[in-house]
Amino acid sequence: MEDRQAPAERLIRPLDERDLGRPLSERARQSRRSVEDYLRAGGRPRWMERLMEIERGMARERRRLARAHAALHEQVAPEEFPARWRAIAAAWDFDALNTLIAQHNDWYPIERDLPMDLRTRDYVRVGGRSYRRAPLDADWVLEQFPAA
């Protein structure tokens, strides 16, 4: 007997009708199948990946800044160092990392499905503090590596 179903029809046939070698359990047949559930089960959520990228990026920038700080200490006289270090800090490029931070600040509460605090009209705090991260700038550089 010839199978008259198109290949696409055979592919989208319900799971419990396919020959999987064993019958599906009652629980598997009755569980909800949706795109959202599929995406949630696919690995780390995007908010978690983004936070890890931000943390790795900040660690990388700290290492680069530490090398630049030490090199400048060796190259210039002590009285010139503060002004030169402030100039380097102001010119340091954080664009890629700040883009990730902005995406985190915009999407984290939505991706985590955080509830709203009706009193403050903002999302609830996570672990007692705001989920928002400040963008990196010259002040952050000087906080990590003072010019004094």
N, C-alpha and C positions, 0 to 999 in steps of 0.2 A: 504494500500500500504506500502511495506517495504522499509525502507531507506537503500540503498545499499552502502552508503558512510562509509568509515572507520572512527573511532572516531577522528583520527588525521586530516582527511580531513574536517570533520565538524568543528574542532577547528580552522583550518587555513583558512576557507572560508572567503572571504572579509567581513569586518564589515557591509557594507551597505546591504548585503544579509541576515544577521542574523535578527531574530525577537527580537528587543530590546524594544519593546513596543511602540516606536515612530520612525518615519522615521528620518534618519540623515539629517542634514541641508546641503544645497549646499556647504557651507564653509567647513564643516567637511568632506564631500566626496572629496573635491578637495585639502585639506591640505596635505602637504608632511608628510609621515610617514617614519622615519628612526631611526636607532639605536641611532644616535647622539642626535636627538630630544628627544627620550625616556629617555636617560641618563640625559640630561639637565633638564628635567622636574621632575626627581626623588627626588629632595630635594636639600640640600646645595651642591654646587660643592666641590670637594675634596680640592681645594686650600683654600677655606674658612674654612673647617673643620680643615685642617692642621694648619692654622694660629691660630685658637682658641686653638688647642692642644698646640702649642708653647707658646702662651700667658699664658695659665693655668699652663703649666710646669714651665715657668719662675717665675710665682707668687709662685708656690709651692716651688721652690728652694730658692727664697728670704725668705720665711717663715722659711724654714729649716736652712738656713744660719744665719738668725737673732737669732734663738734659740741657734745655736752652738756658735755664736759670744758672746751672753750674758752669756752662760754657761762658756765659756773659760775665760771671764773677771772675773767671780767669782772664778774660780779654780786656776788661776796662778797669780804670782806677776806681777805688771805693767811692769817691765823691761823685763820679759820673753814673754809677750803677743805678740809683733810684730812678732818675729821669729816663735812662735808656730802657730799664725794665718796664716802666709804665708805658712807654711807647710800644714796646713789643707786646705787652698785654692788650693794649688798645687795638693793635693790628691783628691779633690772633684770630684765625678764621674758625668759627663754630657753626657755620651755616648748616651743614648736614646734620649735625647733632641737635641743633636748635629746631630743625624741621621735625625730627623725631619727637622731641619734647613737646612741640606744638600739637602734633598728631596725638600724642599721649593725653595731653590736657583736654583735647576736643573729644576723643573717642573712648577713653577709659571708662567713664561712668556709664556710657551706653553699652559698651561691650561687656562690662561686669554686671549690668542691670542693677546698678546701685539705686536704692530707694531715695526719695527726696525727703529732706527735713523741712516740714511745713513751716516751722518757726523761722528758719533762716532762708527758706526758699532756695536752698542749694542742696547738692547731693550730700549724703551722710559722710562723715569722716571715716577713713579706713585706718584702723589701728590707732585711733585717737588723733590723727593728723590728716591734713588735706591731701588728696591724691595728686594735686597739681604740683608740677615741678617748675622751678624758675629757669628761664633760659640762661645759658652760659654767656658771660661777657667779661670785660676787663676787671670788674669788681670781683667776680668769682676767681679769676686768675690771681689777683692780688691777695685774696683771702687764703688761697692755697699756698702761694709763694710770695710772701711779703717783699716789698721793695726795700725795706730798711736793712 
